[in-house]
């Protein structure tokens, strides 16, 4: 397994290889859909303003923001993916905001519509959400698609520390994530969690502890690793000019990943090892590289450091809750 990673210039279990293996070498592309959802800490149910680091525009493409219907978004996304990237198969990806924040019967109508656009070439459904917006009924709905689709359930873990979650106005606790993971223990869903590294009050040792927590849940199949970046339109962005703090340089982040990734279980697939907003929204850090250049730098840095995923993994007692 490691030999295959290294042959492809990676020191970790990377998502591209997973897609090629799962879908028999077909070119698979995610089509992002904005379902028009909000979040419970934006609409007043739990709070206002959203997470302090968040500006939803920073991770929503123009194609999703400007097209008014789910159908038009999917049709345009598939057309662009075919013409620009040679995509052959598609994963319909409900990404912006909280995509289970509605009654299950309404969610089913929206998911079904998106999946009906190109059923012969649609191989997956991915749904990004929060752990406090999931329950048995919504999990069962997502599981109902797994008889014919690869279904990813993405949840923002962000931090394992409740103090951090409170400071960033997350509106939920780490225990709420653990409770949902308990519901998903034997689920056919592909469970993915997001992390954010670089909150100024968390030490390196605190951040490395994320790996041990992730490892303890066998139901976690995918992870997305992000460094903290400051974007325009976010609460954190409005404060940053007045109260700046240190953020990872590209080299520092590479060094951190070189310590973190070896701690992870080797079976966990890393869908992403960094995340950057578009340049017109990004305040900091300014790495002055394109996304592909950042990816190349980090991949090369990990190999040079000999930072192979799982090389320092020690099997814990798996959490069953």
N, C-alpha and C positions, 0 to 999 in steps of 0.2 A: 504493500500500500504506500509506504513512505517513498519507495523508489519511483512509483508513478507520479507522486506529487513533485518530487525533485526534478523528474524528467520534464515536467511541464512548468518549471520555474517557480514552484510553490513549496513552502515549508509547512503547509497545513492542508487540511481536508477541505477543499474549496468547492464552491457551489457549481461552477461550470462543469467539473468532472461528474458531480452528482447528476446534473441534468443530462449530460451525454449518456451516462450509464442507464438512467431511469427511462429515457425516451429514445433509446437505441440510436444514438448519434444524431438525432434531428436537432436543427437549430431552434431552440425554444426561447421565446421572448415574452417578458411580462408587459401586459397592456394595463396601464394605470387608469383607474376609474375613480372619479369623485362622485360619491353618492349623495352629496349634499348634507352629510351628517354634521353634527356639532359634537361637543364634549360636555360632560356633566360639570366640569369645572370652568366652563365658558358660559353656559346658559343659566347659571344660578342655582342649579340643583345642589352642587357641592361648592361652587365658588364662581368667581368671574375672572376674566383675563387669561385663563389657561395657564399651562406650565410656563414658568418665567423664561425659559430658553426658546419657546415655540413661536414661530410665525408660520402658519400652515402653508403660505405661499412658497416657503423655502424648500419644501419637498413635494410640491404639486407642479407638474409640467404645464406649460401654456395650453397644450392640447386638451387637458382635462379642465382647466379653469375656464376656457372660452366656449366650450361646447355645452349646450344646455341640457341634453338628455343623455342618459346612460347609453342608449343605442348609438347615438352619434359618436360618443367618446370611444366606444368599442370599435365601431366601424372605422373611424379615423385612425385609431391606434393600430389596428391590424393592417390597414393599408400602408401606413408609414413603416411599420416593422417589416413588412414584406419587401417594400420598395427600397428602403434605406439600409436594412440589415440582413436581408435574405432570410428572414424568419420563416420557419415552416410550421411550427406549432406554437400555441399561445397559452399563457396563464393569465386569467383575468384577475387583476390585483386591485381590490378596494383598499386604497392606501390612506388618503387624507382624513384626518380627524378620527372619530371612533365609529367603526363600521359595523358594530353590533348594537348601536345605541338607538334602538327602535323595537317595537314588538316583533316577535318571531315571524308572524304571518306577513308583515310588511317587508322584513328582510328577505324572506323567501321569494316574494314577488320581484324584488330588485335583483337578487342573485340569479333567479331563473331567466329574467330578461337578458341580462348580460351574457349568460352562458348559452343562450339560444341563438346568438348572432352568427356564430361560425362553429357549430357543434362538431363538425367533422375534423376540425383542426384545433379545437380547444382541449387541452390535456390537464388543465389545473385551475384551481380557484385559490386565491390567497386573500385573507381578510385581516387587516390590521385593526387592533382594538386595545381596550384597557381591561385589566382583570376584573374591575368592579362593574363591568358592563357585560358580563357573561353569567349564564346560569345553565341548568340542565337542559332546558328547552332549546336554547340557542346552540349549545354544544351538539345536541341531538340533530338539529337542523344541519349544521355543518357536516356532521358525520354521515348524514343521509346522502351526501354527494360522493363519498369515498368509494362507492361501488363502481364508479366509472371515471373518477377524476383524482388527481393528486391534490389534496386539500391542505393548505398551510394556514395555521392559526397563529398570527403574530401578536405578541403582547409586549408592551413597554415595561420592562423591569426597571430600567434606567439606573437605579442604585439599589443596593441591598439594605441601606440604612434609612430608617424612618426619619431621622433628623434631616437628612438630605432631601427626602421626599417632601417633608414639610417646608423646607426652605425654598424649594423650587415650585411650590404650590401645586404639587402633583395631584392632591385630592384623594389619594388612596395610599394604603400602607403595604409594606412588603408581605405582611400576613395575608392580605387579600390575594396577592399573587400566589402565595403558597396554597391557599385554599382552592383556587382554580386549578393549580397543577395537580392537586389531589383528585379532583374530578376527572382529570385527563390522564390518570395513571395508566389505564389500559385502553386508551383511545386510539383509533386508527388515524387521527389527525397528525399532521407534521407540526409539532409545537416549536415555535421560534420565539426567542426573547431578545430584546434590544438592551444594550447597555450604553451608558455614557460615562466616559472617563475624563477627569480633569476638573471636577468641581473643586474650587480652591481650598475648601476645608477638609477634603479627603486626602489622606496621605497615600503614598505609593503602596504601603502595606495594606491599607484599607481597600484599595482598588484591586490588589492581587487576590484578596479574599473572595471577590466575585466568582473567580474560577471554581473555588471549592464549593460554593453554593450551587452554581450551575451544574457541576459534576454530580451533585447528590440527587438530582432528579433525572431518572432514566428516561422520562417522557420528553425531555428536551432534546430535540433532534437538530435544530438549527439555532445559530446565534448570529446576531448582527452587532459588531463592535463599532462604536462611534467615539470620536473625541469630541469634547465640548467645543462648539463654535458659536460665536455671537452673531445674531442676524438682526437686521433692521426690522422694525415692527414688533419686536418681542419686548417684554418687560425688562429682561436682562440687557437687551440692546440699548434701551433708553437710559439705563443706569450706568452702562459701561464707560461712557465718556467721563462721567463725574467720579466714578469709583472703579477705575480699571484694576485688573488683577492679572497675574501671570497665566498664560495658556501654553499648551504644548507647542514647542517648535516641531517641525517635521522630524528632525533628528531625535528629539526627546521622545516623541510619540513612538518612533520606530524602536527605540531602546526599551520603552515600556512594553510594547507588544512582544519584544524578544524575551521578556520575562514572563509575560502573561500566557501567551499561546502554548508554551511547553507544559503548562499546568493543566490544560484542558484535556478531557477525555478525547482520545483519537477518533472516536466514532462520530463526534459532533461535527456537523458541516457548518463551516463559516461562510455565510452568505455575503458578508461584507466585513472588512477590517477597518474601514474608516467611512466617514460621510462628510461631504462638503456641500454647502449651499451654493447657489449660483453667485457669481462674482458681484452682480448688481445688488445682492441682498447681504453679502458677507461683510461683516465689520472686522472680525478677527477670529482666529489668527490668519494672517496673510502669508501663505506659503509660496505664493508666486509660481505655482505649477498647475498644469492642467490636471484633471482627474486621472487621466491615464498615466501621467508622469508621477503623480503621487502613488498610484498603485504599483508602478514599476519600482519606484524607490523603496517602498515598504517590502515588497516581495524580495528584492535583491538584498535588502538589509537583513531580513530574517534569515535568509540562506547564509549570508556571510557570518552571521552570529551563531549559526548552527542551532537556531531556535525552532526545533521540530515539534509540531503539535503532539502532545502526549508524552514527550520524552521525560518529563518530570511528574507525570500524573501518578498519583497514589490512590488506589481504589478505596473510596470511603464506604461506609454503610449507606446504602441508598435510602433516601427518604421515602416513606410510604404514607406518612400522615394518616 
